Amino acid sequence: MDKITSLKSFIEVARCSSFTKAADTIGLSRLQVTRHVQDVEQWLNLRLFHRTTRKVSLTLQGEETLVFAKQIISSVSDLESRAHSHNHELVGTIRVATPIGLGQNMLLDAIEQFVAMHPQTQIQMLLSDSLSELVDERVDIALRYVDVPHQQLIARRLLRIDSVLCASPDYIHQHFELTQPSDLLSHNCLVHNSNSQWRVMSATSDEKISVSGNIQANEMGVILKAALRGLGIANLPCDLANGYLRNKELCQVLPEYSTPGSNLWAVYLSRDHQQNVVRAFIDFLALRWQDDVKRA
C-alpha cells in the first residue's frame, strides 16, 4: 500500500464529496481512487465515508482523520521541498488563482522564466476574474487587485498597475472629441461588470461618472477586444493597454486626466507549512514586478 498516494486520494474525495470528481482531478480512474480509500479504511480500521447512490460524506471518524491526513501530506511536501533545497533545487506544484488578463500576459511571462530556471516545478493556473476560495480550490497563491486584502488572509503587495481611458483611432475619428469627464456620458462606454462608475481625476478635479454602453463583460480581455474593434471607450489596466497604446492601435482619451489604478497582491492563507517552492515563487514575482506599471 502506498500510504501517501492513498491519503491524497482520501483527501480529494473528501474535498469533492465525490469519487468520480476526485478521480478526474487527480488523473486516476474511479476504481483506483476507490481502492485507495479502501486501503486507508483497512489500514486504520475505520469507516471514513457514508456512501449512498447520491452522496458521499465524511463520517465523524473521517472528519477527524482528514485533519491528520492533511497535516501528513503537508509535512511530506515540505520535507521534499526542503530536501531538494539543500541542492539549490526547487521541486513542486504551485496552484495560482489569477485574473484572466493578468494570467494571459504578465503572469504567463513570469511563469515561463520561473519554470525555465526551475525545471522541476509545475504551475497550475486558475484563471478567473472572481475571487477564488483559497481552501475550496486548493489554491497556494491568489493574485488579486484589491486596495486592502481581507484581514484574515496574509498578503504581500507586488506592484501597482495604473489604468487608462482609451479607444481605437476609428472610434475617436467617428465621434465628437472628449474635453471633460462629463463627455463620457454621451459616449458608448465598454463596462466591466464590477465597475460602472469611473473615477476621473486631474490636478484640480475629482469626479465619478456613471458610465453606460451597449457592451458589458466580466472579463477585461473582452473589454480590450471590443475597444480594439472600435466599439467604444474602455477603462483598461495598463498591463493590458500599454502595448496597444505604443503601437497606436489604441489612443488615450482625456489624456490630461487619470483614473485610479489598482494594487496587485499575492494572497495566501498561512505561512505555516508553506512549501519552499511557493515562497520562492512569491519572492520571484516580487523581484520581477518591483516596478509599478505606468501609463505608456
ABEGO torsion letter per residue (X at the ends): XBAAAAAAAAAAAAAAGBAAAAAAAAGBBAAAAAAAAAAAAAAAGBBABBBBAABBBBBAAAAAAAAAAAAAAAAAAAAAAAAAAAAGBBBEBBBBBBBAAAAABAAAAAAAAAAAABAABBBBBBBBABBBBAAAAGBABBBBBBABBBAABBBBBABBBBBBBBBBAAAAAABBBBABAAAAAABBBBBBAABABBBBBBAABBBBBBBBBABBBABAAAAAAAAAAGAEBBBBBAAAAAAAAAAGABBBBGAABBBBBBBBBBBBABABGBBAAAAAAAAAAAAAAABBBBBX
